[in-house]
């Protein structure tokens, strides 16, 4: 793998973990999966 590929993978991994953590936080704070409501508009 090139350095660019490694870097892109790291960024993608960070975004994925951040997204999962945000979803978990919303469930913890509100007790319901708020992200589903946002997706429904």
SVG drawing of the C-alpha trace seen along z (x, -y; Angstrom):
<svg xmlns="http://www.w3.org/2000/svg" viewBox="-39 -17 43 19">
<polyline fill="none" stroke="black" stroke-width="0.4" points="0.0,0.0 1.2,-3.5 1.3,-6.2 -1.7,-7.9 -3.7,-4.7 -2.7,-4.3 -3.7,-7.9 -7.1,-7.6 -7.8,-4.4 -7.0,-6.1 -9.3,-9.0 -12.1,-6.7 -11.6,-4.6 -11.7,-7.8 -14.9,-9.0 -16.5,-5.6 -15.6,-5.5 -16.8,-9.1 -20.1,-8.3 -20.6,-5.2 -19.8,-7.2 -22.2,-10.0 -25.0,-7.4 -24.3,-5.8 -24.3,-9.1 -27.7,-10.1 -29.1,-6.7 -27.6,-7.2 -28.8,-10.8 -32.3,-10.4 -32.9,-6.7 -34.1,-6.3 -32.2,-6.0 -32.6,-9.7 -30.5,-9.2 -33.4,-7.2 -35.8,-10.2 -33.2,-12.5 -33.0,-10.2 -36.8,-10.3 -36.7,-14.1"/>
</svg>
